[in-house]
């Protein structure tokens, strides 16, 4: 997991949404946040920071503030709780709506999907 903080020179909300859309199109982006006050874009996940910055530089003046490893402690605690909640909901759903069992019967004397016979 990597974390990129870049200062992007954005003029209005339209530029902000375009920048967010451009960055979110990359594969491996875990989270994306924008600080409008300081014009800092924070991206974390498994991605190539060079490609992200180059794409942003095509449209806006972009400076790299920092690139480093992302801190996963806060996210993992919340994800663990969410995973437990999702697992409990799935179990409850499966108990209430059991999966139907389908039985297939082949009549005697016939072989299915046999072209030669």
Secondary structure as a PSIPRED ss2 file (coil, helix, strand):
# PSIPRED VFORMAT (PSIPRED V4.0)

   1 X C   1.000  0.000  0.000
   2 X E   0.000  0.000  1.000
   3 X E   0.000  0.000  1.000
   4 X E   0.000  0.000  1.000
   5 X E   0.000  0.000  1.000
   6 X E   0.000  0.000  1.000
   7 X E   0.000  0.000  1.000
   8 X E   0.000  0.000  1.000
   9 X C   1.000  0.000  0.000
  10 X C   1.000  0.000  0.000
  11 X C   1.000  0.000  0.000
  12 X C   1.000  0.000  0.000
  13 X H   0.000  1.000  0.000
  14 X H   0.000  1.000  0.000
  15 X H   0.000  1.000  0.000
  16 X H   0.000  1.000  0.000
  17 X H   0.000  1.000  0.000
  18 X H   0.000  1.000  0.000
  19 X H   0.000  1.000  0.000
  20 X H   0.000  1.000  0.000
  21 X H   0.000  1.000  0.000
  22 X H   0.000  1.000  0.000
  23 X H   0.000  1.000  0.000
  24 X H   0.000  1.000  0.000
  25 X C   1.000  0.000  0.000
  26 X C   1.000  0.000  0.000
  27 X C   1.000  0.000  0.000
  28 X C   1.000  0.000  0.000
  29 X E   0.000  0.000  1.000
  30 X E   0.000  0.000  1.000
  31 X E   0.000  0.000  1.000
  32 X E   0.000  0.000  1.000
  33 X E   0.000  0.000  1.000
  34 X E   0.000  0.000  1.000
  35 X E   0.000  0.000  1.000
  36 X C   1.000  0.000  0.000
  37 X C   1.000  0.000  0.000
  38 X C   1.000  0.000  0.000
  39 X C   1.000  0.000  0.000
  40 X E   0.000  0.000  1.000
  41 X E   0.000  0.000  1.000
  42 X E   0.000  0.000  1.000
  43 X E   0.000  0.000  1.000
  44 X E   0.000  0.000  1.000
  45 X E   0.000  0.000  1.000
  46 X C   1.000  0.000  0.000
  47 X C   1.000  0.000  0.000
  48 X C   1.000  0.000  0.000
  49 X H   0.000  1.000  0.000
  50 X H   0.000  1.000  0.000
  51 X H   0.000  1.000  0.000
  52 X H   0.000  1.000  0.000
  53 X H   0.000  1.000  0.000
  54 X H   0.000  1.000  0.000
  55 X H   0.000  1.000  0.000
  56 X H   0.000  1.000  0.000
  57 X H   0.000  1.000  0.000
  58 X C   1.000  0.000  0.000
  59 X C   1.000  0.000  0.000
  60 X C   1.000  0.000  0.000
  61 X C   1.000  0.000  0.000
  62 X E   0.000  0.000  1.000
  63 X E   0.000  0.000  1.000
  64 X E   0.000  0.000  1.000
  65 X E   0.000  0.000  1.000
  66 X E   0.000  0.000  1.000
  67 X E   0.000  0.000  1.000
  68 X E   0.000  0.000  1.000
  69 X E   0.000  0.000  1.000
  70 X C   1.000  0.000  0.000
  71 X C   1.000  0.000  0.000
  72 X C   1.000  0.000  0.000
  73 X H   0.000  1.000  0.000
  74 X H   0.000  1.000  0.000
  75 X H   0.000  1.000  0.000
  76 X H   0.000  1.000  0.000
  77 X H   0.000  1.000  0.000
  78 X H   0.000  1.000  0.000
  79 X H   0.000  1.000  0.000
  80 X H   0.000  1.000  0.000
  81 X H   0.000  1.000  0.000
  82 X H   0.000  1.000  0.000
  83 X H   0.000  1.000  0.000
  84 X H   0.000  1.000  0.000
  85 X H   0.000  1.000  0.000
  86 X H   0.000  1.000  0.000
  87 X H   0.000  1.000  0.000
  88 X H   0.000  1.000  0.000
  89 X H   0.000  1.000  0.000
  90 X H   0.000  1.000  0.000
  91 X H   0.000  1.000  0.000
  92 X H   0.000  1.000  0.000
  93 X H   0.000  1.000  0.000
  94 X H   0.000  1.000  0.000
  95 X H   0.000  1.000  0.000
  96 X H   0.000  1.000  0.000
  97 X C   1.000  0.000  0.000
  98 X C   1.000  0.000  0.000
  99 X C   1.000  0.000  0.000
 100 X C   1.000  0.000  0.000
 101 X C   1.000  0.000  0.000
 102 X C   1.000  0.000  0.000
 103 X C   1.000  0.000  0.000
 104 X C   1.000  0.000  0.000
 105 X C   1.000  0.000  0.000
 106 X C   1.000  0.000  0.000
 107 X C   1.000  0.000  0.000
 108 X C   1.000  0.000  0.000
 109 X C   1.000  0.000  0.000
 110 X C   1.000  0.000  0.000
 111 X C   1.000  0.000  0.000
 112 X C   1.000  0.000  0.000
 113 X C   1.000  0.000  0.000
 114 X C   1.000  0.000  0.000
 115 X C   1.000  0.000  0.000
 116 X C   1.000  0.000  0.000
 117 X C   1.000  0.000  0.000
